[in-house]
Amino acid sequence: MPKLRMKLSTGLPALDHVFRGMMPGDNVVWQVDSVKDYLPFVKPFAAYAVANRQKLVYFRFAEHEPLLTEEEGADIYVLQPGKGFEPFLSEVHSVIESVGRGNLYLFDGLSELAADWCSDRMLGNFFMLTCPLLYDRAAVAYFAILRNFHSFHAITPISNTTQILVDVYQHEERLYIHPLKVQYRHSPTMYMLHVWEGDGFAPVTQSCVITEMMEGIPWSHREAASYLRGYWSKTFADAEQVQLRLDQGQDCREEADRYFHKLTRMLISHDEPVLRLAERYFTLRDLLAIRRRMIGTGLIGGKSVGMLLARAILTQRDAAWSGVLEGHDSFFVGADVFYTYLVQNGSWWMMQKVKAGQSPEGETETARRRLLAGEFPEYIVEQFADMLGYFGQSPIIVRSSSLLEDNFGNAFAGKYESVFCANQGGPHKRLEDFLFAVRTVYASTMSDEALTYRRARGLLDCDEQMALLIQRVSGARYGNLFYPQAAGVGFSFNPYVWHPSIDPEAGMMRLVFGMGTRAVERADDDYTRVVALNAPERRPEADAGAVREYAQRRVDVLDLEANQMTSLSFEDVLRRSEDVPVDMFVSRDRHAARAGGAAAADAGSGVLTFQKLLTATGFVDDMRGMMRTLQEAYEYPVDTEFTLNFFEGNTYRINLVQCRPLEVRGESHAPEVPKDIPRQDVILESGGPVIGKSTVCDVDWLIYVVPARYGRMEVSDRYAVARLIGEITHVPEVRDGTIMLVGPGRWATTTPALGVPVSFAEMSPAAIVCEVVAMRDDFVPDVSLGTHFFNELVENNMLYLALFPGREGNFLNADFLERQAPSRLTDLLPNGREWGEAVRVIRASDLGERGGIRLHAGTVKQRVVCYRGIKS
């Protein structure tokens, strides 16, 4: 740190002598019994600043009386710690950086921050991040904390980081100080007890005086702080006592309500719509039960809250749900553990630069790698080990549960990782695997997709800590495989209405055999069973051949021998499993059995239709009732994840593992398509599936990937085309218009052989996405929608459609797209010349006198027509 030529003082020359002078960068922490013992040191400090014309910045944030006024020479900055740790820290640091070097700072009593953030650990993190910044700015800063009030989570980082730590005592109307730490200075009497007499501080040397004053004061050493309960633990312990008195019949409802209100903001959320639901459906007993299954402190995050709320809503509305729902014994890792991990592994400032877009190229990946390699505090690792001992060798899943995740308007679907742990082997191996899973989820906060999502929604400055939900995987062991018999996602609103008989308000499911990953993620190599809850037997497929073609063929399972999740063929899973009620899920495929002979029949030849499950059990009624009940409570459509397992014959349990608000945009109907469109003016026509908002709009830019050309490309070239499309959509001239993407196979696929591997961030400026089910003569890719992909479409207000060339009601005017219409690719991106035959960029205004591209889309009738027409 560069030396500054300035005279520094506490304003009390005798105190300066005790400390052997003040130095640039000194942070002084006063440990007091009350704020009134802080004031005698604050006033001289402020007076010295005025007398020497030094800038004094006062951060005002506590509920105690102000320490200074503007008339006393302070520049006062009023802060609101209740908005969250990150915004508060950012504002403090912004002020420090803006006022320059060599200034003086005064902070209100820090102990109230622990109350605002409900965490001693976050108070410690705040000091660890702020003290070095003040030191680097050659500042002198005063802080105060209450003695014997905080646990070691606050005391240890503060005492380790500060330059000067002083105990202040008041005894018989006299003030005493006891320096505990004065960095880089020493004297024979520095660390003795001193009494403030007149203008001086005299060392107390007589043992009888010292013992008389100190014998009634608890020892405030750091080791003792490890036995102290911080704000978090104290609050919950007090709430436990209130609940006990309630159970004993005592009249303390008012006190219980006060604790309930406080704990919902400590555990559940700061978001008002979520808090309203929590206050209606949770009880004080529920909150205390959550705390008993927590590791660390802080909010439990959106995913955890959604799961718990959904279960509470159902069982309170109708006790019968208790006999339908599978129980849960989840654990919750508080959000504060994440910030502590960042601070202790030197990743905090790197993360802040990445979020602000100020980091050098490649630093996002550096930040992600640092998170993957970090170490956890020992006390957290011990709690993790205890939790794994509880689960034994049952498979578990480590799920992201950030503060913003699964909230109203921000699903964050698929943006953060969730990691399955097969949880096999000895205790050390299982702990090692679990820590890797936690690091993986934490590192996903630095993924390009997560940061792009936050940036697009103006959420980069929001408090976005990462809590974790640890769940026992639902299912059973079959040989060395573990999986649920069925799993899927359910929507209370059906956005995919492929037949007039389907009621969108009845909801829908996407159903798979085995792990639900194939229903949640976009399974590029397979299909799911789409079920309209008011018409479960009504299939999107036209005939038996299509049913067989678009049936699920692969199953995600946990291989306990290999200690990992894997994907196997459905037939292979059945051969290796016993006691699975196959007839609930499989319709026998007589054609395949005859073709395969006895071996195929023995292997359980059949098609995964879930026919008996949907028609001969109460499952559909249960799911429809569940969706309706949750939507009524949320007053908003919902998106759920679930598993299903049979036991004891036809008895089943549904495990509701996730519930979040489902954003549904737009109207269900659009004006009729004009009947007199000349055929040569039709650019494309689709008979479905169509998902999204019915609309009539003008298209400004149509980006078309030529199926035949793309189908002959090498994999590396397909990735190059994907990056090129990302560049095109972000050219300002293009991005500001209405963009339609038309291309072969699946957009945003992870498998280039099946489509265009753009990231969603690259395609996000588009308003309309069309997947053409054609690529080359010997290969026809198929469309498949995963829940995360669907949520991306909805949140970005995109219209999705599939086009099947050759199928009735479908048409692609390849001659117009590939030859007649001029392409603007090289005008926009000269470096894209080599891809000019594969990628065509058509500007509507270039289409002559009848220039313009119009699109009519109707989701109810499942019909889209895009045609040349005069722009409206």
Secondary structure, DSSP 8 states (H G I E B T S, - for coil): ----------S-HHHHHHHTS--TT-EEEEEESSGGGTHHHHHHHHHHHHHTT--EEEEE-SSS--S--GGGTEEEEE--GGG-HHHHHHHHHHHHHHS-SS-EEEEEETHHHHHHHT-HHHHHHHHHHHHHHHHHTT-EEEEEEETT-S-HHHHHHHHHH-SEEEEEEEETTEEEEEEEEETT---TTTTS-EEEETTEEEE---HHHHHHHHTTS----HHHHTTS--HHHHHHHHHHHHHHHHHTT-S-HHHHHHHHHHHHHHHT-S-HHHHHHHHHH--HHHHHHHHHTEESSS---HHHHHHHHHHHHHHHH-GGGGGTB-----EEE-HHHHHHHHHHTT-HHHHHHHHTT-S-TTHHHHHHHHHHT----HHHHHHHHHHHHHHTT--EEEEEEESSTTBTTB--TTTS-EEEE---S-HHHHHHHHHHHHHHHHHGGGSHHHHHHHHHTT-TTS---EEEEEEE--SEEETTEEE-SEEEEEESS-----STT--GGG-EEEEESS-THHHHTT-TT---EEEETTBTT--SSSSHHHHHHTSB-EEEEEETTTTEEEEEEHHHHHHT--S--GGGTEE--HHHHHHHHHHHHHTT--EE--HHHHHSSSHHHHHHHHHHHHHHHHTS-EEEEEEEEEETTTEEEEEEEEEEE----S-S------TT--GGGEEEEE-S-EES--EEEEESEEEEE-HHHHHTS-HHHHHHHHHHHHHHHTSHHHHTS-EEEEEESEET-S-GGGEE---HHHHTT-SEEEEES-SBTTB-------HHHHHHHHHTT-EEEEE-TTSTT-EE-HHIIIIIS---HHHH-GGGGGGTTTEEEEEGGGS-TT--EEEEEETTTTEEEEEE----
